[in-house]
Amino acid sequence: MNNKIKRSLPEKLFNVFNILLLAGLSLVTLYPVLHVVFASFSDPVEYMKHTGIMTGPVGFSLEAYKRVLEKPEIYTGYFNTIYYVVVGTVINMALTVSFGYVLSRKNLYFNKFIMIMVLFSMYFGGGLIPTYLVVRSLGIMDTRWAVILPTAISTFNLIIMRTAFQGVPISLEEAAKVDGMKPLGILVKIMIPLTSPTIAVLVLYYAVHHWNTWFQAAIYLRDAKLYPLQLYLREILILNDQEDMLIASQTAEQMALSSIIKYATIIIATVPILVLYPFLQKYFTKGIMVGAVKG
Amino acid sequence: MKKIIQSTPGPQGGKSRLGAWFSMVGKDLRVNKSIYALAIPGIIYYIVFHYFPMYGVTIAFKEYSQKFGIMGSPWVGLVNFRDFFGGIFAWRVIRNTLLINFYELLYVFPLPILLAILLNELRNQTYKRVVQTITYLPHFISSVVICGMIVDFVSPNGFITQFVNMLTGNNYVNLLLQEEFFRTIYVSSDIWQGIGWSSIIYLAAITGIDMELYEAASIDGAKKMRQLWHITLPGIAPTIVTMFILQVGKMMTLGADKIILLYNPVIYETADVISSHVYRKGLIDNNPSYSAAVGLFNSVINCVLVFSANHVSRKVSGSSLY
């Protein structure tokens, strides 16, 4: 392509405008995050007096971080979340891979029936309350299983997995059968290695889901020792605040300090994601494409 | 081949046809038993966590009490539905669900398309990557943290409250206590969180367009705007249609998460939607039958929406979503 085509004036103007517009968008997107970072390192008294945009911490204080790190809930929350992410994702993947493999086989008489059963659940569900009653009648209320089991398979991910298995050439499987391999052997030794890009993406999807989720934990858990990090955050960031907001009992200074403590909490709870994000970004981008071609 | 012969009805009539079916099924199960075994955990999962609740939804027509359980509670017909549709909440939650969805389709849906087009016009690849990295970032922050940030930003000394007071000359104390701001807060935070991430798929679609089309067009003297209108937009139209249908199919699932985090009793008038109503009535006010009835209403509408979305998608783009 000839790159030396002379650009017309309107085109040049458009390019400048475009660059500025996207710079503006980036600033607006980034500012709330920067605000949280700056405020978390600020001095409460000076932060209270500050108005307008922040370009850096006002004053400098690590008081808020000290206070947050003194709370044992943060450590319990982190531990529980890591537990839910690891154990939950392992269960998710074991079920999704094995079930997806069976559903991808063409020569099974009952496959169509099972597939209809799976797809129907995407159209119609019992809803929140009946699911809650089922979980309660299983006797797993207030245990870690209540957080992990009800979302053990995401139908969306299951279909992506099935599509990936369908893409593996049938001849490979037949050759393995001739060599006397059992289905489980074929799955582990042939299918999984050949679909590893899709598997990586699904691991990421499930893990992020476990990291972010709070609703199930909120309705199924009473024992605060089992709370995932997000549920603690909800108490610290939102529920306490709603009380304050409705009662309006705090002085301005207390409010500033509690704001700063919240910001420090946010930073401590989000740092792992922000550190991992640049490395994981390309897998997520790939994941969107995997989802898009599931057909 | 063998299978086909076996399943073809024999001349002897019905009984042997059934017999043939049984022997065929028996053989299928025998030959494939180790592969069917792999499906057992998955099948159990779907029965327990999807089909038991579907049966459990019958409590919408009962007066559920924990003592009698789902099966033993007495039938009451349509009382729970009458309570909902006759009550003061039905119109409020249905209206709010529809309105928020409408604003999402109006603002949250098209902006990523625009962003993808603008990103594609950038010549400097480094700059493009920086903008992408920044705009994708909010997608990775959990909804609890996002809502926690919003709650604080719109609180009395939050910077958004300060900004709005400066612009309007009003003296709002807390924007989440003002009915008129809830939808704006909800929708704009969705834009913030999703604009970059949702643009990825459109950007990929634009990259997939044949470059020769643009070259031919510029040789014919077509300006940028005309190329955009006649090549880029038609090129990504199937993606836009698919994403639009997907969005419509998701309409009834709106809310449980972010709305429950953000709303408070003062602004229920504009903030309460169907799913948050179901959650509050069922689990906090402990009224499971009423709540299951509202949930069933929601599920039925949802089913119709997903079904039509799939149907339209198959017509338009030749592939169904599920």
Interface residues (C-beta under 8 A of the other chain):
Chain A: M1 I5 S8 P10 E11 F14 N15 N18 I19 L21 L22 A23 L25 S26 V28 T29 L30 P32 V33 H35 V36 M48 T51 G52 I53 M54 A94 L95 S98 F99 Y101 V102 L103 R105 N107 L108 Y109 F110 I114 M117 V118 L119 S121 M122 Y123 F124 G125 G126 G127 L128 I129 P130 T131 Y132 L133 V134 S137 L138 L149 P150 A152 I153 L158 I159 K182 P183 L184 L187 V208 W211 N212 W214 F215 I219 Q230 L231 L233 R234 I236 L237 I238 D241 Q242 M245 L246 A252 M255 A256 S259 K262 Y263 I266 A269 T270 I273 L274 Y277 P278 Q281 F284 T285 I288 M289 A292 G295
Chain B: M24 V25 D28 L29 N32 S34 I35 Y36 L38 A39 P41 G42 I43 Y45 Y46 V48 F49 H50 Y51 F52 P53 M54 Y55 G56 V57 I59 Y64 G69 I70 L115 L118 L119 E121 L122 R123 Y127 V130 V131 T133 I134 T135 Y136 L137 P138 F140 I141 S142 S143 V144 V145 C147 G148 M149 V151 D152 F153 S155 P156 N157 G158 F159 Q162 N174 L176 L177 W192 I195 G196 I200 I201 A204 M211 E215 S218 K223 K224 T239 A256 D257 I260 L261 N264 P265 V266 S275 V278 Y279 G282 L283 P288 S291 A292 G295 L296 N298 S299 V300 N302 C303 V306 F307 S319 Y322
